[in-house]
Amino acid sequence: MDKDSKARAADDRSGGRFRGRRDDDGFARRRGPRVLGVKEININDAEFLRQFLTEYGKILPARLSGLSAQQQRQVKRGIRRCRVVGLLP
């Protein structure tokens, strides 16, 4: 077994280079920032926070939502509070 066939076999086991969401060029797609111009996130606004949930109710990671670390913490805190009150799933 030569070096190339070992690399191909490893790619086959791990799912290859093109795992996840990729566009036609083979690059991973990233969602743009959704909170341009917003300095602080209102954690009581359930409709605003709903856009940071998946269709199954999971919180989107910052790499997909385009939020900074501080904004992601505010969104996380807001979603959890709205869940307790019953405004979000």
PDB file as gemmi writes it, atoms N, CA and C in Angstrom:
CRYST1    1.000    1.000    1.000  90.00  90.00  90.00 P 1                      
ATOM      1  N   MET A   1       0.850  -1.181   0.000  1.00  0.00           N  
ATOM      2  CA  MET A   1       0.000   0.000   0.000  1.00  0.00           C  
ATOM      3  C   MET A   1       0.892   1.240   0.000  1.00  0.00           C  
ATOM      4  N   ASP A   2       0.713   2.102  -0.990  1.00  0.00           N  
ATOM      5  CA  ASP A   2       1.539   3.300  -1.069  1.00  0.00           C  
ATOM      6  C   ASP A   2       0.933   4.424  -0.228  1.00  0.00           C  
ATOM      7  N   LYS A   3       1.626   5.536  -0.201  1.00  0.00           N  
ATOM      8  CA  LYS A   3       1.230   6.660   0.651  1.00  0.00           C  
ATOM      9  C   LYS A   3      -0.130   7.247   0.247  1.00  0.00           C  
ATOM     10  N   ASP A   4      -0.403   7.352  -1.064  1.00  0.00           N  
ATOM     11  CA  ASP A   4      -1.667   7.929  -1.528  1.00  0.00           C  
ATOM     12  C   ASP A   4      -2.859   7.047  -1.188  1.00  0.00           C  
ATOM     13  N   SER A   5      -2.697   5.743  -1.311  1.00  0.00           N  
ATOM     14  CA  SER A   5      -3.824   4.863  -1.016  1.00  0.00           C  
ATOM     15  C   SER A   5      -4.136   4.854   0.482  1.00  0.00           C  
ATOM     16  N   LYS A   6      -3.114   5.023   1.332  1.00  0.00           N  
ATOM     17  CA  LYS A   6      -3.359   5.128   2.770  1.00  0.00           C  
ATOM     18  C   LYS A   6      -4.135   6.393   3.093  1.00  0.00           C  
ATOM     19  N   ALA A   7      -3.783   7.489   2.445  1.00  0.00           N  
ATOM     20  CA  ALA A   7      -4.481   8.754   2.673  1.00  0.00           C  
ATOM     21  C   ALA A   7      -5.929   8.656   2.197  1.00  0.00           C  
ATOM     22  N   ARG A   8      -6.142   8.021   1.035  1.00  0.00           N  
ATOM     23  CA  ARG A   8      -7.500   7.857   0.526  1.00  0.00           C  
ATOM     24  C   ARG A   8      -8.328   6.982   1.454  1.00  0.00           C  
ATOM     25  N   ALA A   9      -7.724   5.932   1.984  1.00  0.00           N  
ATOM     26  CA  ALA A   9      -8.440   5.040   2.896  1.00  0.00           C  
ATOM     27  C   ALA A   9      -8.823   5.790   4.169  1.00  0.00           C  
ATOM     28  N   ALA A  10      -7.922   6.641   4.652  1.00  0.00           N  
ATOM     29  CA  ALA A  10      -8.235   7.435   5.848  1.00  0.00           C  
ATOM     30  C   ALA A  10      -9.363   8.424   5.549  1.00  0.00           C  
ATOM     31  N   ASP A  11      -9.365   9.012   4.336  1.00  0.00           N  
ATOM     32  CA  ASP A  11     -10.446   9.923   3.955  1.00  0.00           C  
ATOM     33  C   ASP A  11     -11.775   9.193   3.867  1.00  0.00           C  
ATOM     34  N   ASP A  12     -11.756   7.973   3.364  1.00  0.00           N  
ATOM     35  CA  ASP A  12     -12.994   7.208   3.245  1.00  0.00           C  
ATOM     36  C   ASP A  12     -13.577   6.899   4.616  1.00  0.00           C  
ATOM     37  N   ARG A  13     -12.740   6.609   5.580  1.00  0.00           N  
ATOM     38  CA  ARG A  13     -13.226   6.297   6.925  1.00  0.00           C  
ATOM     39  C   ARG A  13     -13.770   7.525   7.630  1.00  0.00           C  
ATOM     40  N   SER A  14     -13.138   8.680   7.415  1.00  0.00           N  
ATOM     41  CA  SER A  14     -13.542   9.883   8.134  1.00  0.00           C  
ATOM     42  C   SER A  14     -14.615  10.673   7.404  1.00  0.00           C  
ATOM     43  N   GLY A  15     -15.045  10.217   6.268  1.00  0.00           N  
ATOM     44  CA  GLY A  15     -16.081  10.929   5.544  1.00  0.00           C  
ATOM     45  C   GLY A  15     -15.523  11.841   4.477  1.00  0.00           C  
ATOM     46  N   GLY A  16     -14.228  11.873   4.314  1.00  0.00           N  
ATOM     47  CA  GLY A  16     -13.635  12.675   3.245  1.00  0.00           C  
ATOM     48  C   GLY A  16     -13.477  14.138   3.594  1.00  0.00           C  
ATOM     49  N   ARG A  17     -13.127  14.904   2.580  1.00  0.00           N  
ATOM     50  CA  ARG A  17     -12.870  16.327   2.786  1.00  0.00           C  
ATOM     51  C   ARG A  17     -14.148  17.131   2.848  1.00  0.00           C  
ATOM     52  N   PHE A  18     -15.203  16.643   2.237  1.00  0.00           N  
ATOM     53  CA  PHE A  18     -16.400  17.454   2.036  1.00  0.00           C  
ATOM     54  C   PHE A  18     -17.515  17.061   2.997  1.00  0.00           C  
ATOM     55  N   ARG A  19     -17.236  17.149   4.273  1.00  0.00           N  
ATOM     56  CA  ARG A  19     -18.255  16.868   5.273  1.00  0.00           C  
ATOM     57  C   ARG A  19     -18.922  18.170   5.677  1.00  0.00           C  
ATOM     58  N   GLY A  20     -20.163  18.102   6.065  1.00  0.00           N  
ATOM     59  CA  GLY A  20     -20.863  19.293   6.504  1.00  0.00           C  
ATOM     60  C   GLY A  20     -21.441  20.063   5.334  1.00  0.00           C  
ATOM     61  N   ARG A  21     -21.806  21.290   5.574  1.00  0.00           N  
ATOM     62  CA  ARG A  21     -22.416  22.115   4.534  1.00  0.00           C  
ATOM     63  C   ARG A  21     -21.338  22.789   3.715  1.00  0.00           C  
ATOM     64  N   ARG A  22     -21.322  22.489   2.449  1.00  0.00           N  
ATOM     65  CA  ARG A  22     -20.329  23.059   1.539  1.00  0.00           C  
ATOM     66  C   ARG A  22     -21.051  23.664   0.347  1.00  0.00           C  
ATOM     67  N   ASP A  23     -20.442  24.691  -0.226  1.00  0.00           N  
ATOM     68  CA  ASP A  23     -21.024  25.241  -1.446  1.00  0.00           C  
ATOM     69  C   ASP A  23     -20.408  24.529  -2.648  1.00  0.00           C  
ATOM     70  N   ASP A  24     -20.659  25.017  -3.836  1.00  0.00           N  
ATOM     71  CA  ASP A  24     -20.199  24.345  -5.048  1.00  0.00           C  
ATOM     72  C   ASP A  24     -18.685  24.329  -5.185  1.00  0.00           C  
ATOM     73  N   ASP A  25     -18.007  25.303  -4.568  1.00  0.00           N  
ATOM     74  CA  ASP A  25     -16.552  25.361  -4.661  1.00  0.00           C  
ATOM     75  C   ASP A  25     -15.868  24.469  -3.640  1.00  0.00           C  
ATOM     76  N   GLY A  26     -16.626  23.861  -2.720  1.00  0.00           N  
ATOM     77  CA  GLY A  26     -16.031  22.992  -1.722  1.00  0.00           C  
ATOM     78  C   GLY A  26     -15.691  23.696  -0.428  1.00  0.00           C  
ATOM     79  N   PHE A  27     -16.092  24.972  -0.302  1.00  0.00           N  
ATOM     80  CA  PHE A  27     -15.794  25.697   0.921  1.00  0.00           C  
ATOM     81  C   PHE A  27     -17.004  25.691   1.841  1.00  0.00           C  
ATOM     82  N   ALA A  28     -16.748  25.663   3.131  1.00  0.00           N  
ATOM     83  CA  ALA A  28     -17.844  25.652   4.093  1.00  0.00           C  
ATOM     84  C   ALA A  28     -18.572  26.987   4.059  1.00  0.00           C  
ATOM     85  N   ARG A  29     -19.907  26.927   4.091  1.00  0.00           N  
ATOM     86  CA  ARG A  29     -20.707  28.141   4.115  1.00  0.00           C  
ATOM     87  C   ARG A  29     -20.825  28.621   5.544  1.00  0.00           C  
ATOM     88  N   ARG A  30     -20.803  29.918   5.717  1.00  0.00           N  
ATOM     89  CA  ARG A  30     -20.950  30.499   7.038  1.00  0.00           C  
ATOM     90  C   ARG A  30     -22.052  31.543   6.968  1.00  0.00           C  
ATOM     91  N   ARG A  31     -22.913  31.512   7.941  1.00  0.00           N  
ATOM     92  CA  ARG A  31     -23.969  32.516   7.961  1.00  0.00           C  
ATOM     93  C   ARG A  31     -23.379  33.846   8.356  1.00  0.00           C  
ATOM     94  N   GLY A  32     -23.941  34.903   7.799  1.00  0.00           N  
ATOM     95  CA  GLY A  32     -23.467  36.237   8.121  1.00  0.00           C  
ATOM     96  C   GLY A  32     -23.944  36.681   9.489  1.00  0.00           C  
ATOM     97  N   PRO A  33     -23.361  37.739  10.004  1.00  0.00           N  
ATOM     98  CA  PRO A  33     -23.800  38.229  11.310  1.00  0.00           C  
ATOM     99  C   PRO A  33     -25.244  38.712  11.249  1.00  0.00           C  
ATOM    100  N   ARG A  34     -26.031  38.348  12.243  1.00  0.00           N  
ATOM    101  CA  ARG A  34     -27.448  38.692  12.255  1.00  0.00           C  
ATOM    102  C   ARG A  34     -27.749  39.901  13.116  1.00  0.00           C  
ATOM    103  N   VAL A  35     -26.767  40.390  13.824  1.00  0.00           N  
ATOM    104  CA  VAL A  35     -27.023  41.491  14.752  1.00  0.00           C  
ATOM    105  C   VAL A  35     -26.125  42.678  14.449  1.00  0.00           C  
ATOM    106  N   LEU A  36     -26.070  43.074  13.194  1.00  0.00           N  
ATOM    107  CA  LEU A  36     -25.258  44.221  12.832  1.00  0.00           C  
ATOM    108  C   LEU A  36     -25.834  45.483  13.469  1.00  0.00           C  
ATOM    109  N   GLY A  37     -25.002  46.242  14.122  1.00  0.00           N  
ATOM    110  CA  GLY A  37     -25.432  47.492  14.713  1.00  0.00           C  
ATOM    111  C   GLY A  37     -26.118  47.356  16.050  1.00  0.00           C  
ATOM    112  N   VAL A  38     -26.261  46.143  16.571  1.00  0.00           N  
ATOM    113  CA  VAL A  38     -26.894  45.945  17.873  1.00  0.00           C  
ATOM    114  C   VAL A  38     -25.796  45.889  18.926  1.00  0.00           C  
ATOM    115  N   LYS A  39     -25.833  46.801  19.884  1.00  0.00           N  
ATOM    116  CA  LYS A  39     -24.793  46.825  20.906  1.00  0.00           C  
ATOM    117  C   LYS A  39     -25.088  45.854  22.039  1.00  0.00           C  
ATOM    118  N   GLU A  40     -26.350  45.793  22.465  1.00  0.00           N  
ATOM    119  CA  GLU A  40     -26.722  44.870  23.528  1.00  0.00           C  
ATOM    120  C   GLU A  40     -27.982  44.129  23.111  1.00  0.00           C  
ATOM    121  N   ILE A  41     -28.027  42.871  23.421  1.00  0.00           N  
ATOM    122  CA  ILE A  41     -29.145  42.027  23.029  1.00  0.00           C  
ATOM    123  C   ILE A  41     -30.181  42.043  24.145  1.00  0.00           C  
ATOM    124  N   ASN A  42     -31.435  42.339  23.790  1.00  0.00           N  
ATOM    125  CA  ASN A  42     -32.521  42.322  24.756  1.00  0.00           C  
ATOM    126  C   ASN A  42     -32.909  40.870  25.007  1.00  0.00           C  
ATOM    127  N   ILE A  43     -32.663  40.387  26.207  1.00  0.00           N  
ATOM    128  CA  ILE A  43     -32.895  38.972  26.491  1.00  0.00           C  
ATOM    129  C   ILE A  43     -34.360  38.666  26.757  1.00  0.00           C  
ATOM    130  N   ASN A  44     -35.224  39.672  26.740  1.00  0.00           N  
ATOM    131  CA  ASN A  44     -36.649  39.442  26.933  1.00  0.00           C  
ATOM    132  C   ASN A  44     -37.418  39.400  25.618  1.00  0.00           C  
ATOM    133  N   ASP A  45     -36.739  39.636  24.501  1.00  0.00           N  
ATOM    134  CA  ASP A  45     -37.380  39.662  23.193  1.00  0.00           C  
ATOM    135  C   ASP A  45     -37.339  38.259  22.589  1.00  0.00           C  
ATOM    136  N   ALA A  46     -38.406  37.486  22.798  1.00  0.00           N  
ATOM    137  CA  ALA A  46     -38.430  36.085  22.374  1.00  0.00           C  
ATOM    138  C   ALA A  46     -38.404  35.955  20.853  1.00  0.00           C  
ATOM    139  N   GLU A  47     -39.051  36.860  20.143  1.00  0.00           N  
ATOM    140  CA  GLU A  47     -39.075  36.774  18.680  1.00  0.00           C  
ATOM    141  C   GLU A  47     -37.686  37.002  18.091  1.00  0.00           C  
ATOM    142  N   PHE A  48     -36.908  37.906  18.686  1.00  0.00           N  
ATOM    143  CA  PHE A  48     -35.539  38.134  18.234  1.00  0.00           C  
ATOM    144  C   PHE A  48     -34.675  36.907  18.532  1.00  0.00           C  
ATOM    145  N   LEU A  49     -34.844  36.328  19.718  1.00  0.00           N  
ATOM    146  CA  LEU A  49     -34.026  35.183  20.109  1.00  0.00           C  
ATOM    147  C   LEU A  49     -34.381  33.922  19.327  1.00  0.00           C  
ATOM    148  N   ARG A  50     -35.586  33.868  18.777  1.00  0.00           N  
ATOM    149  CA  ARG A  50     -36.032  32.683  18.045  1.00  0.00           C  
ATOM    150  C   ARG A  50     -35.177  32.428  16.808  1.00  0.00           C  
ATOM    151  N   GLN A  51     -34.587  33.462  16.233  1.00  0.00           N  
ATOM    152  CA  GLN A  51     -33.763  33.268  15.037  1.00  0.00           C  
ATOM    153  C   GLN A  51     -32.428  32.584  15.342  1.00  0.00           C  
ATOM    154  N   PHE A  52     -32.091  32.453  16.628  1.00  0.00           N  
ATOM    155  CA  PHE A  52     -30.849  31.775  17.012  1.00  0.00           C  
ATOM    156  C   PHE A  52     -31.103  30.346  17.462  1.00  0.00           C  
ATOM    157  N   LEU A  53     -32.282  29.813  17.163  1.00  0.00           N  
ATOM    158  CA  LEU A  53     -32.624  28.430  17.461  1.00  0.00           C  
ATOM    159  C   LEU A  53     -32.770  27.657  16.164  1.00  0.00           C  
ATOM    160  N   THR A  54     -32.454  26.367  16.213  1.00  0.00           N  
ATOM    161  CA  THR A  54     -32.714  25.517  15.070  1.00  0.00           C  
ATOM    162  C   THR A  54     -34.196  25.160  15.065  1.00  0.00           C  
ATOM    163  N   GLU A  55     -34.627  24.454  14.045  1.00  0.00           N  
ATOM    164  CA  GLU A  55     -36.037  24.065  13.977  1.00  0.00           C  
ATOM    165  C   GLU A  55     -36.386  23.051  15.057  1.00  0.00           C  
ATOM    166  N   TYR A  56     -35.376  22.436  15.669  1.00  0.00           N  
ATOM    167  CA  TYR A  56     -35.603  21.489  16.756  1.00  0.00           C  
ATOM    168  C   TYR A  56     -35.460  22.134  18.130  1.00  0.00           C  
ATOM    169  N   GLY A  57     -35.171  23.448  18.172  1.00  0.00           N  
ATOM    170  CA  GLY A  57     -35.085  24.151  19.438  1.00  0.00           C  
ATOM    171  C   GLY A  57     -33.704  24.225  20.045  1.00  0.00           C  
ATOM    172  N   LYS A  58     -32.691  23.805  19.317  1.00  0.00           N  
ATOM    173  CA  LYS A  58     -31.323  23.887  19.830  1.00  0.00           C  
ATOM    174  C   LYS A  58     -30.747  25.270  19.553  1.00  0.00           C  
ATOM    175  N   ILE A  59     -29.843  25.706  20.416  1.00  0.00           N  
ATOM    176  CA  ILE A  59     -29.195  27.001  20.250  1.00  0.00           C  
ATOM    177  C   ILE A  59     -28.097  26.863  19.191  1.00  0.00           C  
ATOM    178  N   LEU A  60     -28.113  27.775  18.205  1.00  0.00           N  
ATOM    179  CA  LEU A  60     -27.093  27.747  17.159  1.00  0.00           C  
ATOM    180  C   LEU A  60     -25.731  28.117  17.730  1.00  0.00           C  
ATOM    181  N   PRO A  61     -24.665  27.463  17.289  1.00  0.00           N  
ATOM    182  CA  PRO A  61     -23.337  27.853  17.729  1.00  0.00           C  
ATOM    183  C   PRO A  61     -22.923  29.192  17.110  1.00  0.00           C  
ATOM    184  N   ALA A  62     -21.980  29.861  17.742  1.00  0.00           N  
ATOM    185  CA  ALA A  62     -21.554  31.182  17.288  1.00  0.00           C  
ATOM    186  C   ALA A  62     -20.944  31.132  15.895  1.00  0.00           C  
ATOM    187  N   ARG A  63     -20.323  30.029  15.525  1.00  0.00           N  
ATOM    188  CA  ARG A  63     -19.711  29.943  14.191  1.00  0.00           C  
ATOM    189  C   ARG A  63     -20.762  29.943  13.100  1.00  0.00           C  
ATOM    190  N   LEU A  64     -21.988  29.521  13.408  1.00  0.00           N  
ATOM    191  CA  LEU A  64     -23.069  29.561  12.432  1.00  0.00           C  
ATOM    192  C   LEU A  64     -23.885  30.837  12.524  1.00  0.00           C  
ATOM    193  N   SER A  65     -24.045  31.344  13.724  1.00  0.00           N  
ATOM    194  CA  SER A  65     -24.886  32.532  13.890  1.00  0.00           C  
ATOM    195  C   SER A  65     -24.126  33.822  13.604  1.00  0.00           C  
ATOM    196  N   GLY A  66     -22.805  33.786  13.633  1.00  0.00           N  
ATOM    197  CA  GLY A  66     -22.011  34.972  13.340  1.00  0.00           C  
ATOM    198  C   GLY A  66     -21.920  35.939  14.508  1.00  0.00           C  
ATOM    199  N   LEU A  67     -22.189  35.474  15.721  1.00  0.00           N  
ATOM    200  CA  LEU A  67     -22.143  36.329  16.895  1.00  0.00           C  
ATOM    201  C   LEU A  67     -20.749  36.339  17.501  1.00  0.00           C  
ATOM    202  N   SER A  68     -20.449  37.419  18.214  1.00  0.00           N  
ATOM    203  CA  SER A  68     -19.214  37.443  18.985  1.00  0.00           C  
ATOM    204  C   SER A  68     -19.418  36.598  20.239  1.00  0.00           C  
ATOM    205  N   ALA A  69     -18.361  36.352  20.975  1.00  0.00           N  
ATOM    206  CA  ALA A  69     -18.459  35.522  22.169  1.00  0.00           C  
ATOM    207  C   ALA A  69     -19.379  36.160  23.210  1.00  0.00           C  
ATOM    208  N   GLN A  70     -19.274  37.452  23.389  1.00  0.00           N  
ATOM    209  CA  GLN A  70     -20.121  38.137  24.356  1.00  0.00           C  
ATOM    210  C   GLN A  70     -21.585  38.104  23.929  1.00  0.00           C  
ATOM    211  N   GLN A  71     -21.851  38.327  22.654  1.00  0.00           N  
ATOM    212  CA  GLN A  71     -23.221  38.281  22.155  1.00  0.00           C  
ATOM    213  C   GLN A  71     -23.796  36.871  22.260  1.00  0.00           C  
ATOM    214  N   GLN A  72     -22.950  35.864  22.006  1.00  0.00           N  
ATOM    215  CA  GLN A  72     -23.416  34.478  22.102  1.00  0.00           C  
ATOM    216  C   GLN A  72     -23.816  34.154  23.537  1.00  0.00           C  
ATOM    217  N   ARG A  73     -23.061  34.648  24.517  1.00  0.00           N  
ATOM    218  CA  ARG A  73     -23.419  34.423  25.922  1.00  0.00           C  
ATOM    219  C   ARG A  73     -24.733  35.101  26.268  1.00  0.00           C  
ATOM    220  N   GLN A  74     -24.948  36.313  25.736  1.00  0.00           N  
ATOM    221  CA  GLN A  74     -26.202  37.018  25.998  1.00  0.00           C  
ATOM    222  C   GLN A  74     -27.381  36.278  25.371  1.00  0.00           C  
ATOM    223  N   VAL A  75     -27.207  35.790  24.168  1.00  0.00           N  
ATOM    224  CA  VAL A  75     -28.269  35.040  23.501  1.00  0.00           C  
ATOM    225  C   VAL A  75     -28.565  33.762  24.273  1.00  0.00           C  
ATOM    226  N   LYS A  76     -27.526  33.062  24.689  1.00  0.00           N  
ATOM    227  CA  LYS A  76     -27.705  31.823  25.438  1.00  0.00           C  
ATOM    228  C   LYS A  76     -28.481  32.075  26.724  1.00  0.00           C  
ATOM    229  N   ARG A  77     -28.096  33.105  27.433  1.00  0.00           N  
ATOM    230  CA  ARG A  77     -28.760  33.445  28.692  1.00  0.00           C  
ATOM    231  C   ARG A  77     -30.229  33.818  28.440  1.00  0.00           C  
ATOM    232  N   GLY A  78     -30.463  34.589  27.384  1.00  0.00           N  
ATOM    233  CA  GLY A  78     -31.820  35.003  27.061  1.00  0.00           C  
ATOM    234  C   GLY A  78     -32.709  33.846  26.660  1.00  0.00           C  
ATOM    235  N   ILE A  79     -32.173  32.932  25.849  1.00  0.00           N  
ATOM    236  CA  ILE A  79     -32.955  31.779  25.418  1.00  0.00           C  
ATOM    237  C   ILE A  79     -33.304  30.900  26.605  1.00  0.00           C  
ATOM    238  N   ARG A  80     -32.364  30.697  27.497  1.00  0.00           N  
ATOM    239  CA  ARG A  80     -32.627  29.864  28.667  1.00  0.00           C  
ATOM    240  C   ARG A  80     -33.669  30.497  29.577  1.00  0.00           C  
ATOM    241  N   ARG A  81     -33.624  31.798  29.720  1.00  0.00           N  
ATOM    242  CA  ARG A  81     -34.630  32.473  30.546  1.00  0.00           C  
ATOM    243  C   ARG A  81     -35.996  32.414  29.905  1.00  0.00           C  
ATOM    244  N   CYS A  82     -36.055  32.599  28.588  1.00  0.00           N  
ATOM    245  CA  CYS A  82     -37.347  32.523  27.900  1.00  0.00           C  
ATOM    246  C   CYS A  82     -37.916  31.109  27.935  1.00  0.00           C  
ATOM    247  N   ARG A  83     -37.055  30.107  27.964  1.00  0.00           N  
ATOM    248  CA  ARG A  83     -37.538  28.735  28.077  1.00  0.00           C  
ATOM    249  C   ARG A  83     -38.182  28.495  29.431  1.00  0.00           C  
ATOM    250  N   VAL A  84     -37.583  29.046  30.486  1.00  0.00           N  
ATOM    251  CA  VAL A  84     -38.126  28.873  31.825  1.00  0.00           C  
ATOM    252  C   VAL A  84     -39.511  29.520  31.933  1.00  0.00           C  
ATOM    253  N   VAL A  85     -39.663  30.701  31.339  1.00  0.00           N  
ATOM    254  CA  VAL A  85     -40.928  31.414  31.388  1.00  0.00           C  
ATOM    255  C   VAL A  85     -41.954  30.755  30.465  1.00  0.00           C  
ATOM    256  N   GLY A  86     -41.478  30.029  29.446  1.00  0.00           N  
ATOM    257  CA  GLY A  86     -42.377  29.341  28.538  1.00  0.00           C  
ATOM    258  C   GLY A  86     -42.598  30.053  27.218  1.00  0.00           C  
ATOM    259  N   LEU A  87     -41.713  31.001  26.882  1.00  0.00           N  
ATOM    260  CA  LEU A  87     -41.862  31.751  25.641  1.00  0.00           C  
ATOM    261  C   LEU A  87     -41.186  31.050  24.458  1.00  0.00           C  
ATOM    262  N   LEU A  88     -40.212  30.196  24.748  1.00  0.00           N  
ATOM    263  CA  LEU A  88     -39.478  29.481  23.705  1.00  0.00           C  
ATOM    264  C   LEU A  88     -39.456  28.000  24.027  1.00  0.00           C  
ATOM    265  N   PRO A  89     -39.304  27.163  22.996  1.00  0.00           N  
ATOM    266  CA  PRO A  89     -39.240  25.712  23.244  1.00  0.00           C  
ATOM    267  C   PRO A  89     -37.916  25.299  23.859  1.00  0.00           C  
TER     268      PRO A  89                                                      
END                                                                             
